[in-house]
Every structure is written in C-alpha cells, then in structure tokens.
Amino acid sequence: LDPNTNSTSFELPLTRADIADFLGLTIETVSRQLTRLRTDNVIRIDNNRHVTVDSLARLASRSGV
C-alpha cells in the first residue's frame, strides 16, 4: 500500500481463521478488530473478501505508523 495514494481495494485471500492462525490470535480477536475498523469507517468489506480502504492516511494513523 502506497501511503501517497488516497485509497485502495483488494481481495483478501485469507479467511479470518487463516489470519488468526498466521498471527497467533483467536478468530474472535480478528473478527473484533475487523468489525472495529468497519464500524469506524476505516475499511469496507464486501462479500467477506473484498476490502476497500477509503483513506490510507486514516488507516496508517490507526496503525500507529
């Protein structure tokens, strides 16, 4: 993701279970965090796989970068 670009979208090739396993987290933790990002309008998720980030600056701010 290029922070100089305003937005991006992509297909997420992993399930929440895959993400949790890879990061050593529970599925519930991954789901809570994704829900929080959606509720705060940082990301949009369509069809459980297509992720849209409308503001990369906002995402970077949330991640502490």
PyMOL Python script that loads the backbone (N, CA, C, O; Angstrom):
from pymol import cmd

cmd.read_pdbstr("""\
ATOM      1  N   LEU A   1       0.830  -1.182   0.000  1.00  0.00           N
ATOM      2  CA  LEU A   1       0.000   0.000   0.000  1.00  0.00           C
ATOM      3  C   LEU A   1       0.871   1.241   0.000  1.00  0.00           C
ATOM      4  O   LEU A   1       1.755   1.394   0.843  1.00  0.00           O
ATOM      5  N   ASP A   2       0.624   2.098  -0.923  1.00  0.00           N
ATOM      6  CA  ASP A   2       1.372   3.341  -1.058  1.00  0.00           C
ATOM      7  C   ASP A   2       0.655   4.442  -0.277  1.00  0.00           C
ATOM      8  O   ASP A   2      -0.456   4.824  -0.645  1.00  0.00           O
ATOM      9  N   PRO A   3       1.267   4.963   0.799  1.00  0.00           N
ATOM     10  CA  PRO A   3       0.585   5.972   1.598  1.00  0.00           C
ATOM     11  C   PRO A   3       0.335   7.276   0.855  1.00  0.00           C
ATOM     12  O   PRO A   3      -0.442   8.108   1.324  1.00  0.00           O
ATOM     13  N   ASN A   4       0.982   7.476  -0.305  1.00  0.00           N
ATOM     14  CA  ASN A   4       0.733   8.678  -1.102  1.00  0.00           C
ATOM     15  C   ASN A   4      -0.539   8.550  -1.937  1.00  0.00           C
ATOM     16  O   ASN A   4      -1.016   9.535  -2.501  1.00  0.00           O
ATOM     17  N   THR A   5      -1.087   7.341  -2.017  1.00  0.00           N
ATOM     18  CA  THR A   5      -2.341   7.095  -2.702  1.00  0.00           C
ATOM     19  C   THR A   5      -3.466   7.276  -1.692  1.00  0.00           C
ATOM     20  O   THR A   5      -3.325   6.906  -0.526  1.00  0.00           O
ATOM     21  N   ASN A   6      -4.568   7.837  -2.133  1.00  0.00           N
ATOM     22  CA  ASN A   6      -5.668   8.123  -1.205  1.00  0.00           C
ATOM     23  C   ASN A   6      -6.424   6.892  -0.754  1.00  0.00           C
ATOM     24  O   ASN A   6      -6.815   6.798   0.409  1.00  0.00           O
ATOM     25  N   SER A   7      -6.640   5.939  -1.663  1.00  0.00           N
ATOM     26  CA  SER A   7      -7.438   4.771  -1.317  1.00  0.00           C
ATOM     27  C   SER A   7      -6.935   3.550  -2.077  1.00  0.00           C
ATOM     28  O   SER A   7      -6.134   3.659  -3.006  1.00  0.00           O
ATOM     29  N   THR A   8      -7.421   2.394  -1.663  1.00  0.00           N
ATOM     30  CA  THR A   8      -7.079   1.149  -2.347  1.00  0.00           C
ATOM     31  C   THR A   8      -8.156   0.119  -2.051  1.00  0.00           C
ATOM     32  O   THR A   8      -8.927   0.266  -1.103  1.00  0.00           O
ATOM     33  N   SER A   9      -8.200  -0.911  -2.860  1.00  0.00           N
ATOM     34  CA  SER A   9      -9.079  -2.048  -2.579  1.00  0.00           C
ATOM     35  C   SER A   9      -8.379  -3.306  -3.068  1.00  0.00           C
ATOM     36  O   SER A   9      -7.545  -3.267  -3.973  1.00  0.00           O
ATOM     37  N   PHE A  10      -8.736  -4.414  -2.451  1.00  0.00           N
ATOM     38  CA  PHE A  10      -8.088  -5.677  -2.781  1.00  0.00           C
ATOM     39  C   PHE A  10      -8.955  -6.836  -2.328  1.00  0.00           C
ATOM     40  O   PHE A  10      -9.846  -6.681  -1.492  1.00  0.00           O
ATOM     41  N   GLU A  11      -8.674  -8.005  -2.899  1.00  0.00           N
ATOM     42  CA  GLU A  11      -9.317  -9.242  -2.480  1.00  0.00           C
ATOM     43  C   GLU A  11      -8.448  -9.871  -1.399  1.00  0.00           C
ATOM     44  O   GLU A  11      -7.256 -10.098  -1.610  1.00  0.00           O
ATOM     45  N   LEU A  12      -9.030 -10.146  -0.263  1.00  0.00           N
ATOM     46  CA  LEU A  12      -8.310 -10.764   0.842  1.00  0.00           C
ATOM     47  C   LEU A  12      -8.303 -12.269   0.623  1.00  0.00           C
ATOM     48  O   LEU A  12      -9.357 -12.902   0.677  1.00  0.00           O
ATOM     49  N   PRO A  13      -7.125 -12.859   0.375  1.00  0.00           N
ATOM     50  CA  PRO A  13      -7.074 -14.279   0.032  1.00  0.00           C
ATOM     51  C   PRO A  13      -7.160 -15.219   1.240  1.00  0.00           C
ATOM     52  O   PRO A  13      -7.183 -16.438   1.069  1.00  0.00           O
ATOM     53  N   LEU A  14      -7.208 -14.676   2.437  1.00  0.00           N
ATOM     54  CA  LEU A  14      -7.226 -15.489   3.653  1.00  0.00           C
ATOM     55  C   LEU A  14      -8.568 -15.381   4.368  1.00  0.00           C
ATOM     56  O   LEU A  14      -9.228 -14.342   4.324  1.00  0.00           O
ATOM     57  N   THR A  15      -8.958 -16.459   5.021  1.00  0.00           N
ATOM     58  CA  THR A  15     -10.132 -16.399   5.880  1.00  0.00           C
ATOM     59  C   THR A  15      -9.726 -15.793   7.215  1.00  0.00           C
ATOM     60  O   THR A  15      -8.536 -15.663   7.502  1.00  0.00           O
ATOM     61  N   ARG A  16     -10.692 -15.427   8.022  1.00  0.00           N
ATOM     62  CA  ARG A  16     -10.389 -14.905   9.356  1.00  0.00           C
ATOM     63  C   ARG A  16      -9.633 -15.947  10.176  1.00  0.00           C
ATOM     64  O   ARG A  16      -8.746 -15.608  10.959  1.00  0.00           O
ATOM     65  N   ALA A  17      -9.992 -17.218   9.990  1.00  0.00           N
ATOM     66  CA  ALA A  17      -9.289 -18.301  10.686  1.00  0.00           C
ATOM     67  C   ALA A  17      -7.832 -18.372  10.245  1.00  0.00           C
ATOM     68  O   ALA A  17      -6.943 -18.572  11.073  1.00  0.00           O
ATOM     69  N   ASP A  18      -7.582 -18.209   8.951  1.00  0.00           N
ATOM     70  CA  ASP A  18      -6.208 -18.209   8.437  1.00  0.00           C
ATOM     71  C   ASP A  18      -5.409 -17.044   9.012  1.00  0.00           C
ATOM     72  O   ASP A  18      -4.259 -17.206   9.419  1.00  0.00           O
ATOM     73  N   ILE A  19      -6.040 -15.859   9.041  1.00  0.00           N
ATOM     74  CA  ILE A  19      -5.365 -14.677   9.594  1.00  0.00           C
ATOM     75  C   ILE A  19      -5.037 -14.900  11.058  1.00  0.00           C
ATOM     76  O   ILE A  19      -3.927 -14.605  11.503  1.00  0.00           O
ATOM     77  N   ALA A  20      -5.999 -15.422  11.809  1.00  0.00           N
ATOM     78  CA  ALA A  20      -5.794 -15.680  13.235  1.00  0.00           C
ATOM     79  C   ALA A  20      -4.655 -16.673  13.448  1.00  0.00           C
ATOM     80  O   ALA A  20      -3.791 -16.466  14.301  1.00  0.00           O
ATOM     81  N   ASP A  21      -4.662 -17.736  12.677  1.00  0.00           N
ATOM     82  CA  ASP A  21      -3.624 -18.754  12.806  1.00  0.00           C
ATOM     83  C   ASP A  21      -2.251 -18.178  12.485  1.00  0.00           C
ATOM     84  O   ASP A  21      -1.287 -18.431  13.208  1.00  0.00           O
ATOM     85  N   PHE A  22      -2.156 -17.414  11.418  1.00  0.00           N
ATOM     86  CA  PHE A  22      -0.887 -16.816  10.998  1.00  0.00           C
ATOM     87  C   PHE A  22      -0.346 -15.855  12.049  1.00  0.00           C
ATOM     88  O   PHE A  22       0.858 -15.817  12.299  1.00  0.00           O
ATOM     89  N   LEU A  23      -1.237 -15.077  12.665  1.00  0.00           N
ATOM     90  CA  LEU A  23      -0.816 -14.072  13.654  1.00  0.00           C
ATOM     91  C   LEU A  23      -0.784 -14.597  15.084  1.00  0.00           C
ATOM     92  O   LEU A  23      -0.347 -13.891  15.992  1.00  0.00           O
ATOM     93  N   GLY A  24      -1.239 -15.821  15.292  1.00  0.00           N
ATOM     94  CA  GLY A  24      -1.265 -16.383  16.637  1.00  0.00           C
ATOM     95  C   GLY A  24      -2.360 -15.770  17.503  1.00  0.00           C
ATOM     96  O   GLY A  24      -2.199 -15.626  18.715  1.00  0.00           O
ATOM     97  N   LEU A  25      -3.464 -15.413  16.874  1.00  0.00           N
ATOM     98  CA  LEU A  25      -4.595 -14.817  17.577  1.00  0.00           C
ATOM     99  C   LEU A  25      -5.796 -15.742  17.483  1.00  0.00           C
ATOM    100  O   LEU A  25      -5.762 -16.744  16.769  1.00  0.00           O
ATOM    101  N   THR A  26      -6.854 -15.405  18.204  1.00  0.00           N
ATOM    102  CA  THR A  26      -8.091 -16.155  18.059  1.00  0.00           C
ATOM    103  C   THR A  26      -8.907 -15.550  16.915  1.00  0.00           C
ATOM    104  O   THR A  26      -8.726 -14.389  16.545  1.00  0.00           O
ATOM    105  N   ILE A  27      -9.797 -16.356  16.373  1.00  0.00           N
ATOM    106  CA  ILE A  27     -10.687 -15.867  15.319  1.00  0.00           C
ATOM    107  C   ILE A  27     -11.527 -14.713  15.856  1.00  0.00           C
ATOM    108  O   ILE A  27     -11.795 -13.750  15.138  1.00  0.00           O
ATOM    109  N   GLU A  28     -11.940 -14.810  17.110  1.00  0.00           N
ATOM    110  CA  GLU A  28     -12.756 -13.762  17.719  1.00  0.00           C
ATOM    111  C   GLU A  28     -12.019 -12.433  17.749  1.00  0.00           C
ATOM    112  O   GLU A  28     -12.620 -11.388  17.499  1.00  0.00           O
ATOM    113  N   THR A  29     -10.721 -12.458  18.054  1.00  0.00           N
ATOM    114  CA  THR A  29      -9.928 -11.224  18.092  1.00  0.00           C
ATOM    115  C   THR A  29      -9.836 -10.611  16.702  1.00  0.00           C
ATOM    116  O   THR A  29      -9.998  -9.401  16.545  1.00  0.00           O
ATOM    117  N   VAL A  30      -9.581 -11.424  15.707  1.00  0.00           N
ATOM    118  CA  VAL A  30      -9.509 -10.928  14.330  1.00  0.00           C
ATOM    119  C   VAL A  30     -10.859 -10.343  13.926  1.00  0.00           C
ATOM    120  O   VAL A  30     -10.912  -9.260  13.344  1.00  0.00           O
ATOM    121  N   SER A  31     -11.936 -11.037  14.223  1.00  0.00           N
ATOM    122  CA  SER A  31     -13.275 -10.557  13.882  1.00  0.00           C
ATOM    123  C   SER A  31     -13.585  -9.237  14.586  1.00  0.00           C
ATOM    124  O   SER A  31     -14.134  -8.321  13.975  1.00  0.00           O
ATOM    125  N   ARG A  32     -13.234  -9.139  15.867  1.00  0.00           N
ATOM    126  CA  ARG A  32     -13.475  -7.891  16.614  1.00  0.00           C
ATOM    127  C   ARG A  32     -12.725  -6.727  15.998  1.00  0.00           C
ATOM    128  O   ARG A  32     -13.278  -5.636  15.853  1.00  0.00           O
ATOM    129  N   GLN A  33     -11.474  -6.949  15.634  1.00  0.00           N
ATOM    130  CA  GLN A  33     -10.666  -5.865  15.068  1.00  0.00           C
ATOM    131  C   GLN A  33     -11.181  -5.438  13.698  1.00  0.00           C
ATOM    132  O   GLN A  33     -11.242  -4.245  13.403  1.00  0.00           O
ATOM    133  N   LEU A  34     -11.548  -6.398  12.866  1.00  0.00           N
ATOM    134  CA  LEU A  34     -12.106  -6.058  11.557  1.00  0.00           C
ATOM    135  C   LEU A  34     -13.432  -5.319  11.723  1.00  0.00           C
ATOM    136  O   LEU A  34     -13.703  -4.357  11.003  1.00  0.00           O
ATOM    137  N   THR A  35     -14.256  -5.765  12.667  1.00  0.00           N
ATOM    138  CA  THR A  35     -15.519  -5.086  12.934  1.00  0.00           C
ATOM    139  C   THR A  35     -15.278  -3.668  13.423  1.00  0.00           C
ATOM    140  O   THR A  35     -15.980  -2.743  13.014  1.00  0.00           O
ATOM    141  N   ARG A  36     -14.302  -3.488  14.284  1.00  0.00           N
ATOM    142  CA  ARG A  36     -13.988  -2.150  14.790  1.00  0.00           C
ATOM    143  C   ARG A  36     -13.533  -1.235  13.647  1.00  0.00           C
ATOM    144  O   ARG A  36     -13.943  -0.077  13.580  1.00  0.00           O
ATOM    145  N   LEU A  37     -12.693  -1.749  12.757  1.00  0.00           N
ATOM    146  CA  LEU A  37     -12.244  -0.948  11.611  1.00  0.00           C
ATOM    147  C   LEU A  37     -13.419  -0.596  10.695  1.00  0.00           C
ATOM    148  O   LEU A  37     -13.484   0.509  10.156  1.00  0.00           O
ATOM    149  N   ARG A  38     -14.341  -1.539  10.525  1.00  0.00           N
ATOM    150  CA  ARG A  38     -15.537  -1.248   9.712  1.00  0.00           C
ATOM    151  C   ARG A  38     -16.444  -0.241  10.395  1.00  0.00           C
ATOM    152  O   ARG A  38     -16.926   0.692   9.753  1.00  0.00           O
ATOM    153  N   THR A  39     -16.682  -0.414  11.674  1.00  0.00           N
ATOM    154  CA  THR A  39     -17.551   0.493  12.429  1.00  0.00           C
ATOM    155  C   THR A  39     -16.995   1.912  12.426  1.00  0.00           C
ATOM    156  O   THR A  39     -17.754   2.879  12.370  1.00  0.00           O
ATOM    157  N   ASP A  40     -15.683   2.034  12.485  1.00  0.00           N
ATOM    158  CA  ASP A  40     -15.027   3.351  12.485  1.00  0.00           C
ATOM    159  C   ASP A  40     -14.810   3.894  11.072  1.00  0.00           C
ATOM    160  O   ASP A  40     -14.146   4.913  10.886  1.00  0.00           O
ATOM    161  N   ASN A  41     -15.377   3.202  10.080  1.00  0.00           N
ATOM    162  CA  ASN A  41     -15.283   3.616   8.670  1.00  0.00           C
ATOM    163  C   ASN A  41     -13.851   3.733   8.162  1.00  0.00           C
ATOM    164  O   ASN A  41     -13.545   4.584   7.327  1.00  0.00           O
ATOM    165  N   VAL A  42     -12.979   2.872   8.674  1.00  0.00           N
ATOM    166  CA  VAL A  42     -11.604   2.822   8.191  1.00  0.00           C
ATOM    167  C   VAL A  42     -11.522   1.887   6.983  1.00  0.00           C
ATOM    168  O   VAL A  42     -10.775   2.143   6.039  1.00  0.00           O
ATOM    169  N   ILE A  43     -12.302   0.796   7.023  1.00  0.00           N
ATOM    170  CA  ILE A  43     -12.354  -0.154   5.909  1.00  0.00           C
ATOM    171  C   ILE A  43     -13.806  -0.498   5.600  1.00  0.00           C
ATOM    172  O   ILE A  43     -14.699  -0.317   6.428  1.00  0.00           O
ATOM    173  N   ARG A  44     -14.016  -0.997   4.387  1.00  0.00           N
ATOM    174  CA  ARG A  44     -15.293  -1.601   3.996  1.00  0.00           C
ATOM    175  C   ARG A  44     -14.976  -3.001   3.507  1.00  0.00           C
ATOM    176  O   ARG A  44     -13.975  -3.213   2.823  1.00  0.00           O
ATOM    177  N   ILE A  45     -15.824  -3.955   3.855  1.00  0.00           N
ATOM    178  CA  ILE A  45     -15.642  -5.336   3.410  1.00  0.00           C
ATOM    179  C   ILE A  45     -16.921  -5.778   2.713  1.00  0.00           C
ATOM    180  O   ILE A  45     -18.005  -5.754   3.296  1.00  0.00           O
ATOM    181  N   ASP A  46     -16.776  -6.180   1.452  1.00  0.00           N
ATOM    182  CA  ASP A  46     -17.899  -6.678   0.669  1.00  0.00           C
ATOM    183  C   ASP A  46     -17.668  -8.147   0.361  1.00  0.00           C
ATOM    184  O   ASP A  46     -16.551  -8.554   0.041  1.00  0.00           O
ATOM    185  N   ASN A  47     -18.712  -8.930   0.457  1.00  0.00           N
ATOM    186  CA  ASN A  47     -18.658 -10.365   0.142  1.00  0.00           C
ATOM    187  C   ASN A  47     -17.596 -11.104   0.949  1.00  0.00           C
ATOM    188  O   ASN A  47     -17.040 -12.096   0.478  1.00  0.00           O
ATOM    189  N   ASN A  48     -17.312 -10.637   2.143  1.00  0.00           N
ATOM    190  CA  ASN A  48     -16.355 -11.255   3.075  1.00  0.00           C
ATOM    191  C   ASN A  48     -14.918 -11.320   2.563  1.00  0.00           C
ATOM    192  O   ASN A  48     -14.057 -11.866   3.253  1.00  0.00           O
ATOM    193  N   ARG A  49     -14.635 -10.790   1.397  1.00  0.00           N
ATOM    194  CA  ARG A  49     -13.283 -10.889   0.830  1.00  0.00           C
ATOM    195  C   ARG A  49     -12.761  -9.600   0.233  1.00  0.00           C
ATOM    196  O   ARG A  49     -11.552  -9.368   0.229  1.00  0.00           O
ATOM    197  N   HIS A  50     -13.655  -8.750  -0.276  1.00  0.00           N
ATOM    198  CA  HIS A  50     -13.216  -7.541  -0.962  1.00  0.00           C
ATOM    199  C   HIS A  50     -13.110  -6.399   0.046  1.00  0.00           C
ATOM    200  O   HIS A  50     -14.113  -5.942   0.594  1.00  0.00           O
ATOM    201  N   VAL A  51     -11.876  -5.947   0.279  1.00  0.00           N
ATOM    202  CA  VAL A  51     -11.613  -4.901   1.266  1.00  0.00           C
ATOM    203  C   VAL A  51     -11.319  -3.592   0.542  1.00  0.00           C
ATOM    204  O   VAL A  51     -10.527  -3.551  -0.399  1.00  0.00           O
ATOM    205  N   THR A  52     -11.968  -2.527   0.995  1.00  0.00           N
ATOM    206  CA  THR A  52     -11.715  -1.195   0.472  1.00  0.00           C
ATOM    207  C   THR A  52     -11.259  -0.308   1.616  1.00  0.00           C
ATOM    208  O   THR A  52     -11.885  -0.255   2.675  1.00  0.00           O
ATOM    209  N   VAL A  53     -10.153   0.387   1.379  1.00  0.00           N
ATOM    210  CA  VAL A  53      -9.635   1.369   2.328  1.00  0.00           C
ATOM    211  C   VAL A  53      -9.797   2.721   1.647  1.00  0.00           C
ATOM    212  O   VAL A  53      -9.086   3.029   0.691  1.00  0.00           O
ATOM    213  N   ASP A  54     -10.737   3.529   2.142  1.00  0.00           N
ATOM    214  CA  ASP A  54     -11.007   4.819   1.504  1.00  0.00           C
ATOM    215  C   ASP A  54      -9.933   5.858   1.803  1.00  0.00           C
ATOM    216  O   ASP A  54      -9.699   6.759   0.998  1.00  0.00           O
ATOM    217  N   SER A  55      -9.283   5.737   2.951  1.00  0.00           N
ATOM    218  CA  SER A  55      -8.237   6.688   3.314  1.00  0.00           C
ATOM    219  C   SER A  55      -7.055   5.932   3.909  1.00  0.00           C
ATOM    220  O   SER A  55      -7.104   5.469   5.049  1.00  0.00           O
ATOM    221  N   LEU A  56      -5.995   5.816   3.117  1.00  0.00           N
ATOM    222  CA  LEU A  56      -4.800   5.147   3.619  1.00  0.00           C
ATOM    223  C   LEU A  56      -4.175   5.921   4.769  1.00  0.00           C
ATOM    224  O   LEU A  56      -3.582   5.329   5.671  1.00  0.00           O
ATOM    225  N   ALA A  57      -4.307   7.249   4.739  1.00  0.00           N
ATOM    226  CA  ALA A  57      -3.773   8.056   5.840  1.00  0.00           C
ATOM    227  C   ALA A  57      -4.494   7.724   7.138  1.00  0.00           C
ATOM    228  O   ALA A  57      -3.867   7.636   8.193  1.00  0.00           O
ATOM    229  N   ARG A  58      -5.798   7.542   7.066  1.00  0.00           N
ATOM    230  CA  ARG A  58      -6.565   7.185   8.263  1.00  0.00           C
ATOM    231  C   ARG A  58      -6.169   5.806   8.772  1.00  0.00           C
ATOM    232  O   ARG A  58      -6.033   5.608   9.979  1.00  0.00           O
ATOM    233  N   LEU A  59      -5.982   4.853   7.864  1.00  0.00           N
ATOM    234  CA  LEU A  59      -5.536   3.518   8.265  1.00  0.00           C
ATOM    235  C   LEU A  59      -4.159   3.585   8.906  1.00  0.00           C
ATOM    236  O   LEU A  59      -3.922   2.951   9.934  1.00  0.00           O
ATOM    237  N   ALA A  60      -3.251   4.347   8.308  1.00  0.00           N
ATOM    238  CA  ALA A  60      -1.894   4.495   8.864  1.00  0.00           C
ATOM    239  C   ALA A  60      -1.959   5.125  10.245  1.00  0.00           C
ATOM    240  O   ALA A  60      -1.222   4.723  11.145  1.00  0.00           O
ATOM    241  N   SER A  61      -2.822   6.095  10.421  1.00  0.00           N
ATOM    242  CA  SER A  61      -2.980   6.744  11.724  1.00  0.00           C
ATOM    243  C   SER A  61      -3.463   5.739  12.767  1.00  0.00           C
ATOM    244  O   SER A  61      -2.978   5.738  13.898  1.00  0.00           O
ATOM    245  N   ARG A  62      -4.407   4.891  12.395  1.00  0.00           N
ATOM    246  CA  ARG A  62      -4.932   3.874  13.312  1.00  0.00           C
ATOM    247  C   ARG A  62      -3.885   2.825  13.651  1.00  0.00           C
ATOM    248  O   ARG A  62      -3.922   2.241  14.734  1.00  0.00           O
ATOM    249  N   SER A  63      -2.956   2.581  12.741  1.00  0.00           N
ATOM    250  CA  SER A  63      -1.955   1.536  12.972  1.00  0.00           C
ATOM    251  C   SER A  63      -0.735   2.060  13.722  1.00  0.00           C
ATOM    252  O   SER A  63       0.140   1.285  14.110  1.00  0.00           O
ATOM    253  N   GLY A  64      -0.675   3.368  13.927  1.00  0.00           N
ATOM    254  CA  GLY A  64       0.460   3.943  14.656  1.00  0.00           C
ATOM    255  C   GLY A  64       1.659   4.238  13.780  1.00  0.00           C
ATOM    256  O   GLY A  64       2.739   4.536  14.290  1.00  0.00           O
ATOM    257  N   VAL A  65       1.486   4.161  12.474  1.00  0.00           N
ATOM    258  CA  VAL A  65       2.591   4.422  11.536  1.00  0.00           C
ATOM    259  C   VAL A  65       2.767   5.911  11.359  1.00  0.00           C
ATOM    260  O   VAL A  65       3.643   6.345  10.611  1.00  0.00           O
TER     261      VAL A  65
END
""", "prot")
cmd.dss("prot")
cmd.show_as("cartoon", "prot")
cmd.util.cbc("prot")
cmd.orient("prot")
